[in-house]
Amino acid sequence: MTLKYDPTIQVGDIVTGYHKGYWKVDVVLPRIGTSPLIYYTRIDKKGQKSCDGSYCRKVDPLKLRDQMYDEANKLYDLLMKAQAK
């Protein structure tokens, strides 16, 4: 599998990257002959990390919200079934 850099990634975007979790892009550092180095901060913690830009994928906030809503509904349904027994 070949990793490809998404050139639309810019400062302020929410991305997934090499490190686990969701990250806010702080800096996109261009490099010659390869994809840029992306510095990001995890949205729920302090501390900055970086990775090669080819590992980063933009996150659509609306799609993420919908996924979280669906997961919450599934957990709620499981809880209701467990309490009904």
Residue pairs with C-beta under 8 A, 6 or more apart in sequence:
3 52
3 54
3 55
4 54
5 35
5 36
5 53
5 54
5 56
6 53
6 56
6 57
6 58
8 58
9 15
9 25
9 28
9 38
9 53
9 56
9 58
10 25
10 28
11 25
11 26
11 27
11 28
12 24
12 25
13 24
13 25
13 58
13 59
14 22
14 23
14 24
14 25
14 43
14 58
14 59
14 61
14 64
15 22
15 23
15 24
15 25
15 38
15 40
15 56
15 57
15 58
15 59
16 22
16 23
16 56
16 57
16 59
17 23
17 38
17 40
17 49
17 51
17 55
17 56
17 57
18 51
18 52
18 55
19 42
19 49
19 51
21 42
21 43
21 44
22 42
22 43
22 44
22 59
22 64
23 40
23 41
23 42
23 43
23 49
24 40
24 41
24 42
24 43
25 38
25 39
25 40
25 56
26 39
26 40
26 41
26 48
27 38
27 39
28 36
28 37
28 38
28 39
28 53
29 36
29 37
29 38
29 39
30 36
31 37
34 52
35 52
35 53
35 54
36 53
37 50
37 51
37 52
37 53
38 50
38 51
38 52
38 53
38 56
39 48
39 49
39 50
40 48
40 49
40 50
40 51
40 56
41 47
41 48
41 49
42 49
